[in-house]
Amino acid sequence: MTKKGNSSSKAGSPSGSGRGRGKNALTFKPAVAWSGLKPAELKKVDSLSRDYMAFLNAARTERETVRELVRIAEKEGFCSLADAKKVTPGDRLYLIHKDRSITFAVAGKRPLSEGANMVASHVDCPRLDLKMRPLYGDKDSQTALLRTHYYGGIRKYHWVNTPLELRGVIYTKDGKRKEVELDDVRFLVPDLLPHLGKSQNEKKLADAFTGEDLQVLAGSRPAKGKHDDPLAMNILEELNRRLGIGEEDLVSAELTLVPSWDAREVGFDRSMIAAYGQDDRVNAFLSLVALLELKTPDMWAMAVCYDKEEVGSEGPGGAQTRMLSSTFGALMDLEDPNCPDRALRRGLERSRALSADVKSGVNPLFKSVQEFQNAAHIGRGPTLTKYTGARGKSAANDARAEFVGHVRGVLNRSKIPFQVSETGKVDEGGGGTVAKFLARENMDVVDIGVPLLSMHSPFEVSSKVDLHCTRRFFTAFFEDGSGLNLS
């Protein structure tokens, strides 16, 4: 005779998210994602991590990131949308936007007017940009310096005494393009020695360095001959020798200082990765890798990699532009040159999107800012965030229960470990992503992504197993054709 309750106990699936059997089937306790990984899957974790670290080492700026993503995609059969004359199910296309954003797409069996499964991330990262007139010589210290304007949300002291390298692009007065990748030269913002830092120590952390203080050492040898600023002239002569440019050419330049170190494994067990630019190139990389695994999905599958997220998604290539609708329009033209505008609007509205951005993991040294029941932990898989914003969900996309349930279903059916989180305690802080801008098209959007430690610093930390689980989820999401009319 079957005991009462046995059938419900068997129905309790021990999915990767930590639900157990019997009474434990009623609870939700995110599991450590390393648990139960077989040797074959551990090899996949290591292989993905190696590829990811190599990608980060090659992708120090937005332009470099787009180029590296294209290089990876073209090896797997993707081609530029500009070269396509028509599209058939299974075709692999990409469209570059302003050299700093990109969309990858795999054509589905259904027309794009029925929507797409979309993962949207961003490829811009906090950094130090050179001002338009950056160079000057300081006679008192006998050094040449470059003035900077930081980009994105940073803690300024992170960037002091950090080895930096200069990368970017310059357009000269005669219209020539100069690529800049001075990886053989190091720069840094010099700090005070402890012996002379008494007054600095007495300041609040946020006041110890101002934006104008973030100036980098560029040289210390004066130019020969008589000059108004011999220290600056020496640097200009060096720039002319190496790049063939003059000072005015810096006006039409896009030059940025980024940390010069490569990605590194962290810990005795090498279970973590430390690198610059993981927010949010990690999700851009993983979304492309997931697309590479597709053959012919039921719905169109798209990985959209935006620029400008760190400054509010303003400007060309950002999520507040018409970039997405233009991309949909270009793809629909390949399906049907006579496609009406209403089909474009319908396709956007019927799409389902993941706003794939990193989350703040619980920092073992600063746990007080988190509410642990709704906090992300590294090593527990991707973290689902129903809403972002700050203090009362201000400026947030608050995903509706129907779509959260749909996403949860994809995770559970694929037995992928996951967790849920908010960005710290309710009144402690907050943050935003591209989700609210995608939602303007009336599509369903929810935030999910890889948790990090030391986010927005020059050396962010991720867990290798979280990369593996997130990649698996993106693949499952792209392949899912259920709930097409999620209403």
N, C-alpha and C positions, 0 to 999 in steps of 0.2 A: 504494500500500500504506500503510495506516494505521500510524503508528509506535506502538510499545508505550507505553501511558500516556496517549495523547491523549484517550481517552474519560474517564478520571478527571480530566484537566485541565479538560475542558469542564464536568464535573459540579461543579467547585469554584465555587460561586456567589459572585460579588463582592458579597456583601451589605453593608449599611451598617455592620456591625460590624468591617469591616476585613479579612476574608478575601479572598485574591486567587486567582490561577489557578496551575496547575502546582504546583511545590513549595510556593509560598506558601499554597496551599489547606490545607496541614497546620498552619499557624500561626494563632494568634489574636492580633491586634494591633488594639486599639480605634482607630478612625479619628477624625479631627477631623470633627465632624458638619457643619461649614460646607462641607466639600469637596463639590463637585459639585451644590450647590443651584442650581436654575434660577431665573430671575427670578420666575416665578409663585410658586414656593415661598418665596422670600425675602419676597415681599409678604405671604404668610400668616404668616411669622415676625413681621414688623413689626405686622401687624394684631392677632395674638394678644397681643403684648407691650403694645400700647396698651391693649387691654381689661384685661389683667392689672394694669397700673399703675393704671388707674382703679378697679379693684376694690380694690386695696390701700389706696388713698386713702380709700375709703368704709368700709373694714372695719378699724377700729383696735382693736376689742375683740371678744370672742367673740359677744356679742349682736348687735353691728353686722355681724359676718361672716355670721351666720345670716340676718339680715334681707336683706343684700345678695345672698346666694346665692338666697334665695327670690325676690327681685325679678327676678333674671336668669332663674330657672327658670320663673316664671309667664309671662313674656313668650314663652316657647317651649312653652307648653301644659301645664306641670305644674300639678297642683291638690293641695290638701291631702287626705290620706287620710281625714280626718274628714268630708269632703264626699262621699266615694265610697260608693256603695251596692253596687257589684259591680265586677269587674275583668275586662277582656278583653285579649288580647295587643296590645301596643303602647301601652297606657295608661301615663300618666306621673304619678307620685304622689310626694308628700313627706310626711314626718312629723317635726315638731319635737319635741325632747326638752328640757324644762326651759329653753327659750329660748336654750340655749347649745350644743346639739348638734342634728344633723339627719341624716336619711337620705333620699336620693333613689332612686327605683326606676323602671325601665321594665319592664313585664310582658313575659315571654317567651312563646314558643309552647308551651313545656313547663311543666308545673305547678311551683310553687316547691318542692314536695316532692322534686324531682329536683335541687335545688340552684340556686345563683346564682353568676354571675361578679361578684365584689365587689372594690371598691377602697376601702380604709379609710385615712383620714387623720385629722389632728386640727386643730382651729382655735384652740386656746389657745397663747399665746406668753408668753415671759418679760416681766415688767413689774414696776412698783412699785405695790402695793396700799396704800391708806390703812388705818391701824389703826382699830379701832372708836372709840377716842378719840384722834384724831390731832393736835388743835390745841393749841398753847401759845405763850405769848409769852416770849421770851428778853430780859430787861432788859439784860444785859451787852452784847449786840450791837444792841439796839433793833430786833429783827426778830420777826415771827410765823412759826412753822414748822409743818409738817405731818410727823408721824412716819409712816413707811412700813414695810411688811414685804414684801420682794421675793418674787416668785413665780417658781418654776422655777430652772434652773441659769443663773446669770449670773456674769460677771466684774465685780465691783462698780465698778471704776474706769471701766468703759464708760459708766456712768450718771451720772457726775459732770460738771458743766458741760454737760449735754445739755439742750436745750430740750424741755420736757415740757408736755403738756396733760392736763386732767382730764376723764375720761369715765366714764359708768356710770349707775346707777339708784339712786334713794332711795325707800323707802317710809316715809311720814310717820306720825305717831302716830294720825292719823285715817284711815289706810289708803290715802291717795292715793299714786299712783305719780308720781315726778318723774324725767324723763329729764335726764341731765346731759351736756352736750357743750360745754364751755367752750373752744371753739377760738379765742376772741379773747383769751385770757389765757395767759401762759407761766409756767412754774415751772422751777426748777432746783435741783440739789444743788450748793452752792458749794464750790469747792476752794481750797487755799492758793496764793498766789502763789509763784513760784520763789525769791524772796528770803528767804522764811520757811519753806521746805520741807526744810531740811537733815535734821532728825530723821525726817521722813516718808520722805525718799529712802532712808534707811538701813534701813527696814523691808522685809520681804519683800513682794512684790507683793500677795499674798493678805491681808496684814495691814495694808496702808496704809489700807484702809477696812473698817469692820465693818458688819454689817447695821444697827445702830443709828445709824451715821453717815449713812445715806442718808435725810436729812431735807431737805425742800424749802422754799425761801423762799416764804411765802404773803403777806407784806405787811410794812410798816414804819411805818405811821401809827397812832398810838394813837387810840382812840375818845374822843369828848368826854365830859366828866363824870368822876365818880369810879367806878372799877371795880377789882376785885381784879387783873385782868389786862387792862389797856386795849388792849394789842396784839392779844390774842386776841379781845376783844370787838369790835374794829373789823372783824375778819374775819367774826365771827358776824353782825354787822349787815349786812355785805355779802351773805352767804349768804342771809339772810332777805329782803333786798331783791330778790335775783335769783331765788331758788328758793322762798322762802316756808317755810324750814325753820329749826329750832332745833338746838342741839348734840346733843340726845338722838336726833334723827332720823338722825344719822350712825351710830348703832348698827345700824340696819336698812338700811344702805346697802351698795352694791357699787361702790366708787369706785376707779378705777385711773389711774395716771399713765403715759402712753405717749408715745413720741417724737412731736414735733409736725411733723416734716418730711414732705413728700410723697415718693413714689417718684420716682427720677431715673435717667436713662440715664447709663452710666459709660463712659469711654474716648473717644478721638478718633473711633473707629469706631462708637460707641454700641452696642456688641455686648453690653453687660451692663446689668443693672438692680440698683440699690441701693435698699433699702426696709426699713422695719421690718415684722416679722411674716411673713416668707417661710417660716420654720419654724413651722407647716407649712401655712400658708394657700395656698402655691403648689400643693401636690398636691390640696387640697380644691377649689380653683378649676379645676384641669385635669381632675379627675375629673368635675366637673359639666359642663364644656365637652364632654368626650368623650361623656357621656350625651346631650347635646343633639343630637348627630349621629346617634343611633340612630333607626331606624324600629321594626321589630319583631324583636328579637333572638331567637335560638333559645332561649337560657336567659335567665332573669331577669337583669337588670343593675342593680347597686346601688352607689351611692356613699355611704359611711357616714363622717360627719364627727364625730369624737368631741371631747369636752372633757377636761380634766384630765390629758392625756398627760404634760405637763411635770412633774407631781408624782406620777407613778406610776400614772396612770389610776384613782385612787381617787375616790369620790364620784359623785353623780348625773351622768349623761351621760358617764361615763368607760367605758373598755373593760372594766373589771372588773365592771361591773354587768350586769344582765339586759336591757339596752337592746336588744341585737341579737335575742335570742330573742323579746322582746316585739314587736319590729317584724315579725319573721317571722310570729309568731302573728296579728298584726293583718292582714297581707297575705293569709295563708292563709284567714282567716275570710271575706275578700272572694271568694276562689276557691270556698270550700266551707265554709259555716257549721258543718258537722258534721265538720270535719277532725279526725282523732284526734291525740293528743299525739305518737304515734310518727312521724307524718308530719312534724311540726315538727322532731323530733330528726333524722330522716333528711335533711330539707332542709338543715339546718345542716351535717351531716356530709358531705354531698355537694357542698357549696359549695367554690369555689376562690377564694382571697383574695390580693390584693396588699396588703401593709402598706406604704402609700405614705408615706414620710417622707423628709425631706431627708438628704443625706449630706455628710460633711466633705470638701470639695475640697482638693486640694494647694495650700497657701498658699505663694506664691513666697518669702516672707520667713522661713517656719518649716517648712522641708521635712524636718527631721530626725525629726519625729514620725511620718512616714509610711514605709511599705514600698511603693515605687513600683509594683511589679508587681501589687499588690493595693490600689491607691489610686484614688480618684475624681479626675477632672480636669474642670473646667468646660469645656464646649464639645465633649464627647465623647458626649453623649446620656445617657439615664437610666442609673443605676448599680445593678446587681443585687447584692444582699448576701445570701448564703445563710444567714448567721447573724450576730447582733449579740452582745450581752453583753459581758463583760469578763474577761480573764485566765482562760482555760480555758472560754470560752463561758458563763460564769456568767449565769444568768437569761436565756438566749437561747432563741429558737425556731430550731432548726437544720433548715431545710427539707430534705425527702428528695429524692434525686436524680430520682425520677420526676417530681415537680412542677417542679423546676428545669428539667428537660428539656422539659417541656410549655411553660413560659414562654419558654424559649429558642427553641422552635419558633415561637411566635407572633411573637417579635421577628424571626427570620430570614425567615419567610414574608412578612412585611410590609416587609422590607428596612429595618429601623429600626436606626440605630447604637446600640450599647449598650456598657457597660463593667462590670467587676466591682470590688468594693471591700470592705474591712473598715474599721472605725473606728480607724485608726491602727495602730501596731505592737502586737504581742500584749500586751506588758507596759506599754504606754504609757498606755492608757486604755480607752475603750469607751463603750457606750451601749445604750439599749433603745428599743423601739417598742411598738406595740399588738399586734405579731404573736403574742407568746406567749399573750395573752389570747384572741385569736381561735382559736388552736390548741386551747384548752381544749374547744372544741366538736368536736374531732377532725377539723376541716377542714384542707385543705392551705393553707399560708400561706408566702409568701416576701416578703422586703423588696426594694423597688425604688423609686427616687425621684430627685429632682433634686439634683445636687450644689451646695453653696453655699460661698462664702468668708465669713469673719467670722460664722459661725453663732452664734446666741444673743446677738449684739450688737444695739444699736439700729439698725444699718444694714447688713443682710446683702446679699450680692452673688450674683446668679445670672446665667447665660448665657441670652440670648434663644433660642438654637438648642436648648438643652436643654429649654426649655418646649415648643417645637414638637415635638421628638422624643418627649417624654414624653406629650404629648397624643395623638399618633398611636398610641403604644403602648397607652394606656388604651382608645382606641376599638377597636383590633384585639382587645384582650383581652375587652372587653365583647361583641364580635360573634362571638367564637370559640365554637363549640359542639362542638368535637371532644373526644375523651377524657372523655366524660361520666362514665364509670365508671373513673376514674383510680385504679387499685388496685395 
